């Protein structure tokens, strides 16, 4: 006994109960918005319980009338029984509808809220999670919460009322039957403790494996071309089968536990039923009660045992809900991006949109959380109407620089600002509206060409889209498509070459018409002539655009106002001699 108390005290000191309480309050934050609907659902359940009790009384009277134990009207009593059954069926349908409605509303609200919070989460923190794990948490865990909401507070109230009301009726008529009804209670209590412990472990294992499977499938389908190219089909099929076998083994373990639990509960239920049945026969034989009362008691004994089991089942349900809540809270409680300067950024853009906005980095330092140092005292400057190049070997920080400018990561030292004359605003998530961005790789979405373009400018006309495509040298192949800009694009830009996808991405960025354009290796898949044409079109644009180009290729450096080289964790302006050396390959 002392060991058990010590174990409970240890768990409390470890904060497990406090953590479950915190997770429960988080769930309540969503559920409380639907308290009226949940109250309505609870009332329906309570009314259904009263109807079921009424049916027990009417059934008792009908049996007693038929067996001659008491007098009464058979037809009228039978009609009342039919009416109660019909009413019970209607209540069940209404209750099911209310349950589904609440579950769907809570599910939609949680998912939309989590979706928004994931997108607003600090980028570097978010990269610690696999996309498959994020998808599992967003879909499965959110659905688990919404689906389990009605299995907790409302059903707890309904089950308690059902148990108490049946118990009161039994005690009122014959207290001896209550003893038999409680025969199964010790079994249910003992099982609840075992189930709770195993449920925590099972839910954690299941969530981890589901995330692993989701991540594997997502990565596989996203990289089918690579898998085929390296002839890895058999390898990935084998890996899938291994994961499936893990899932099968785990589910069979769960099933064994469920079978064992079911057998124990069934045995206890049969013990209660047959004991009650035997005692009922004796009470009828002794003349203490009639057949109708015995039938009612048998039904209520089953109700008491079944309701007690239902109450017991709420324990693992509650544990499962808190585990899912904890997994979602891991995501939503990560650092959020700060948009508090959005009004200031709006005013800054409105004031200087027509005159142009530049960039200035001064003495910037940055190291990844892994400890890898990227910048130490780096600086650069770019003004409107300028194309500024950033060059350097792979891994020296070109993409990291772009992420700093977009506030996806935050410098640990120095200043990073958007400038306009003698005015400046610190770079933050709120200043992203000042930027257009073309990242490395294929970033085209499924949908039509026009829909892809309008992702960044919803009000763009067809003419404006065509003009952006022309400036990006993309119109020459888009106009040949069966439906022009309204032609469908497959997932990940399927149907277009890498160079064509890059030009579409550049056109999309130009259509945004932001003051600052960032091109991160955005012309790597273009031939030298097309690259020069695209950059020339950007320079000749009447908009006072500031353009930053990171590149491995030196062919377009002569077109740039300045060239910065990344070396020794710094960003330094290259001399003309150094630029010529890069161009000539020396």
Rosetta blueprint (number, residue, H / E / L):
1 X L
2 X H
3 X H
4 X H
5 X H
6 X H
7 X H
8 X H
9 X H
10 X H
11 X H
12 X H
13 X H
14 X L
15 X L
16 X H
17 X H
18 X H
19 X H
20 X H
21 X H
22 X H
23 X H
24 X H
25 X H
26 X H
27 X H
28 X H
29 X H
30 X H
31 X H
32 X H
33 X H
34 X H
35 X H
36 X H
37 X H
38 X H
39 X H
40 X H
41 X H
42 X H
43 X H
44 X H
45 X H
46 X H
47 X H
48 X H
49 X H
50 X H
51 X H
52 X H
53 X H
54 X H
55 X H
56 X H
57 X H
58 X H
59 X H
60 X H
61 X H
62 X H
63 X H
64 X H
65 X H
66 X H
67 X H
68 X L
69 X L
70 X L
71 X L
72 X L
73 X L
74 X H
75 X H
76 X H
77 X H
78 X H
79 X H
80 X H
81 X H
82 X H
83 X H
84 X H
85 X H
86 X H
87 X H
88 X H
89 X H
90 X H
91 X H
92 X H
93 X H
94 X H
95 X H
96 X H
97 X H
98 X H
99 X H
100 X H
101 X H
102 X H
103 X H
104 X H
105 X H
106 X H
107 X H
108 X H
109 X H
110 X H
111 X H
112 X H
113 X H
114 X H
115 X H
116 X H
117 X H
118 X H
119 X H
120 X H
121 X E
122 X L
123 X H
124 X H
125 X H
126 X H
127 X L
128 X L
129 X L
130 X L
131 X H
132 X H
133 X H
134 X H
135 X H
136 X H
137 X H
138 X H
139 X H
140 X H
141 X H
142 X H
143 X H
144 X H
145 X H
146 X H
147 X H
148 X H
149 X H
150 X H
151 X H
152 X L
153 X H
154 X H
155 X H
156 X H
157 X H
158 X H
159 X H
160 X H
161 X H
162 X H
163 X H
164 X H
165 X H
166 X H
167 X H
168 X H
169 X H
170 X H
171 X H
172 X H
173 X H
174 X L
175 X H
176 X H
177 X H
178 X H
179 X H
180 X H
181 X H
182 X H
183 X H
184 X H
185 X H
186 X H
187 X H
188 X H
189 X H
190 X H
191 X H
192 X H
193 X H
194 X H
195 X H
196 X H
197 X H
198 X H
199 X H
200 X H
201 X H
202 X H
203 X H
204 X H
205 X H
206 X H
207 X H
208 X H
209 X H
210 X H
211 X H
212 X H
213 X H
214 X H
215 X H
216 X H
217 X H
218 X H
219 X H
220 X H
221 X H
222 X H
223 X L
224 X H
225 X H
226 X H
227 X H
228 X H
229 X H
230 X L
231 X L
232 X L
233 X H
234 X H
235 X H
236 X H
237 X H
238 X H
239 X H
240 X H
241 X H
242 X H
243 X H
244 X H
245 X H
246 X H
247 X H
248 X H
249 X H
250 X H
251 X H
252 X H
253 X H
254 X H
255 X H
256 X H
257 X H
258 X H
259 X H
260 X H
261 X H
262 X H
263 X H
264 X H
265 X H
266 X H
267 X H
268 X H
269 X H
270 X H
271 X H
272 X H
273 X H
274 X H
275 X H
276 X H
277 X H
278 X H
279 X H
280 X H
281 X H
282 X H
283 X H
284 X H
285 X H
286 X L
287 X L
288 X L
289 X L
290 X L
291 X H
292 X H
293 X H
294 X H
295 X H
296 X H
297 X H
298 X H
299 X H
300 X H
301 X H
302 X H
303 X H
304 X H
305 X H
306 X H
307 X H
308 X H
309 X H
310 X H
311 X H
312 X H
313 X H
314 X H
315 X H
316 X H
317 X H
318 X H
319 X H
320 X H
321 X H
322 X H
323 X H
324 X H
325 X H
326 X H
327 X H
328 X H
329 X H
330 X H
331 X H
332 X H
333 X L
334 X L
335 X L
336 X E
337 X L
338 X L
339 X L
340 X L
341 X L
342 X H
343 X H
344 X H
345 X H
346 X H
347 X H
348 X H
349 X H
350 X H
351 X H
352 X H
353 X L
354 X L
355 X L
356 X L
357 X L
358 X E
359 X E
360 X E
361 X E
362 X E
363 X E
364 X E
365 X E
366 X E
367 X E
368 X L
369 X L
370 X L
371 X L
372 X L
373 X E
374 X E
375 X E
376 X E
377 X E
378 X E
379 X E
380 X E
381 X E
382 X E
383 X L
384 X L
385 X L
386 X L
387 X E
388 X E
389 X E
390 X E
391 X E
392 X L
393 X L
394 X L
395 X L
396 X L
397 X L
398 X H
399 X H
400 X H
401 X H
402 X H
403 X H
404 X H
405 X H
406 X L
407 X L
408 X L
409 X L
410 X L
411 X L
412 X L
413 X E
414 X E
415 X E
416 X E
417 X E
418 X E
419 X E
420 X E
421 X L
422 X L
423 X E
424 X E
425 X E
426 X E
427 X L
428 X L
429 X H
430 X H
431 X H
432 X H
433 X H
434 X H
435 X E
436 X E
437 X E
438 X E
439 X L
440 X L
441 X L
442 X L
443 X L
444 X L
445 X L
446 X L
447 X E
448 X E
449 X H
450 X H
451 X H
452 X H
453 X H
454 X H
455 X L
456 X L
457 X L
458 X L
459 X L
460 X L
461 X L
462 X H
463 X H
464 X H
465 X H
466 X H
467 X H
468 X H
469 X H
470 X H
471 X H
472 X L
473 X L
474 X L
475 X H
476 X H
477 X H
478 X H
479 X L
480 X L
481 X L
482 X L
483 X L
484 X H
485 X H
486 X H
487 X L
488 X E
489 X E
490 X L
491 X H
492 X H
493 X H
494 X L
495 X L
496 X L
497 X L
498 X H
499 X H
500 X H
501 X H
502 X H
503 X H
504 X H
505 X H
506 X H
507 X H
508 X H
509 X H
510 X H
511 X H
512 X H
513 X L
514 X L
515 X L
516 X E
517 X E
518 X E
519 X E
520 X E
521 X L
522 X L
523 X L
524 X L
525 X L
526 X L
527 X L
528 X H
529 X H
530 X H
531 X H
532 X H
533 X H
534 X H
535 X H
536 X H
537 X H
538 X H
539 X H
540 X H
541 X L
542 X L
543 X L
544 X L
545 X L
546 X E
547 X E
548 X E
549 X E
550 X E
551 X E
552 X L
553 X L
554 X L
555 X L
556 X L
557 X H
558 X H
559 X H
560 X L
561 X L
562 X E
563 X E
564 X E
565 X E
566 X E
567 X E
568 X L
569 X L
570 X E
571 X E
572 X E
573 X E
574 X L
575 X L
576 X H
577 X H
578 X H
579 X H
580 X H
581 X H
582 X H
583 X H
584 X H
585 X L
586 X L
